[in-house]
Structure formats: C-alpha cells, structure tokens
C-alpha cells in the first residue's frame, strides 16, 4: 500500500515503549552499502540523532570513506557484502533495524553500460532472506528498503528502466514475505547530485545546466542528504511508517526552470545559462538504461506528492532541501575555472545508492 498522509503527529505519538528516544538502551541499526552516497547520508543522520548504535556495513572497511564514517558518534564499521549472505548473518545479528539499499552498477562495458538488473536482484534477494530470518526470530523490528519512486499514474504502462524494475521486484519480494508488516519502503527520485558528472559537457557550468529530460518536462529531484533525514524520521516513528511505502522528492521543476534558477543564483552580470539536454542517442550509446529512464520520466514521470510531503516533513521536523539551497552551496565551491566541483561520479542521472 502506498503511504498517504492521514494523521498529524501532535496528539498521536507513540507509546513510551515505542518511542525510541525514551529508551535507555540504544537500538542497533545496520546500514548496508554504508559508504555509498545514500548509505553515508543515512549513517550521518542516524549518528546525529544520538539514539542508535549504527553498524555501517561495507565491503571495504579500511577505505577512506569508511574511515570518515568511523569518526562519527556511535558508528561501528563492519565488513559485509550483499553478495555474501554469510557475512550478512553476522552484520544483522541482534539488530533492531536495517536500512537496506542495493545497486545495479557493476562496471561499465561497451554495449551493456554499467547497470546489470540481475546483479541488483541477487543483492536484494540475499538482503531480504537474511532480514526475514532475523524478523522470524523476533529480534528485527523494522526493515527499511530504499527503492525508487513509482510513476504518477501507475496505469500508464510505460517501459521502465531495468534499474527501476529491479528495485520494484525486490519490493514485491518483501511484500510476499513475513517482512511486510515490519517494513517501510522509501522511494526517492533522481538526485540533485547527478547534475554533475565527470563526462565532458555533463556538468553544471557558468553557462549551462545539464539534463537528460526535455527542457519543458517536469522532473522531480531530491538531495541525497534528504534520504538520510527521511530514514531517521522513519525509524523514530514506526507507528506511522511500518507497513507503508512513500515516494520522496524535494523539487519538481522543468529543465528550463532549473537553468533559470541557476542563472538567478549566479547573480546579475553573470553569463546567461541555457538548459543543455544531453542527446538521447549519446545517452543510449553510453548507458542505455538511462536513456530508458529519460523516456520514462517524460512520458510517465515520478509520482511524489510534494504538497503532502512538505506537510509531513513539517510534522516530522524534516528540513527538505530546495534545489536553490543546494545550488547556492555548490556555487560557493566553484573552482577558478568557474566550474562547479562536487562529486567524481561516472554515473549519468541514474538512481545510485
């Protein structure tokens, strides 16, 4: 069932036994793929809350990203791999909650791209099977899975990209197990962070704002950091979110509106900005699944309800990040070459973990 906002938090809060903030002992929450952009955001916000002990699961516990997370309060780095079920047994032992995310990215190959649907589904199957085992023993109380936003109109049977359908298949697998009642599914849209790539011409610059969708089509987007905020709120409020699924976004704008916003942020006297749509043929050649995603966004489109989300965010004390704030922060980081420098990602506008 898709989440719909029906009740206000005021006057409908959890009992003392349900309210995590009132517990004397800290619950343990495991975060898979903790050094990914999404995983790191979740770890940071759970750590900031001070309520939990966090097991940050990664295949590379001595990596630079892992060591940065290790410096956070109540964070413990643990080695684990979604393709090695035996490692997940150790990672999930005794945990109250799990934040699970998976990835289709398996290295780029000419003619295939970097996204492999079966690769992600295998991770999801292992994740759900082991989580179910601990749910059946009564130790696991809350399983949060990060999927991808469903379309505005589910009856529009538009072909969806493989890295969307793989996550939706994992959702179905969750719903067909005893995990359903203990689960919350978060469905983010495209990331702000994907507006910068290390590919030539696919970068926010002084004169262009790149995108893969037609300039007049509305495109819902979100800051990766907001996924951490929503996850923290979900774990804090199980009475609202258990058994539910929610599409989450932070903005909905056309490409032209994004370019105009960037122009405004740069200020008077700055060079004019145009929205630069990456040619679909080029996208299909480099990463065919992203071409399918662009078609899907234009014809079906993400279905997050921004008005509903803002109301709920206010109740949960979530500060949703506007694209204007995100761009303003990035503008301050402009290099001497007048180019926005953010992340070194080879991905083009996909839903990366």
Secondary structure, 3 states (H helix, E strand, C coil): CECCCCCCCCCCCCCCCCCHHHCCCCEEEEECCCCCHHHHHHHHHHHHHCCEEEEEEECCCCCHHHHHHHCCCCEEEEECCCCCHHHHHHHHCCCCEEEECCCCEEEEECCCEEECHHHHHHHHHHHHHHHHHHHHHCCCCEEEEECCCCECCCCCCCCCCHHHHHHHHHHHHHHCCCCHHHEEEEEECEEHHHHCCCCCCCCCECCEEEECCCCCCEEEEECHHHHHHHHHHHHHCHHHHCCEEEEECCEEEEHHHHHHHHHHHHCCCCCCCEEEECCHHHHHHHCHHHHHHHHHHHHCCECCCHHHHHHHHHHHCCCCCCHHHHHHHHHCCCCCCCECCCCCCCCCCCCCC
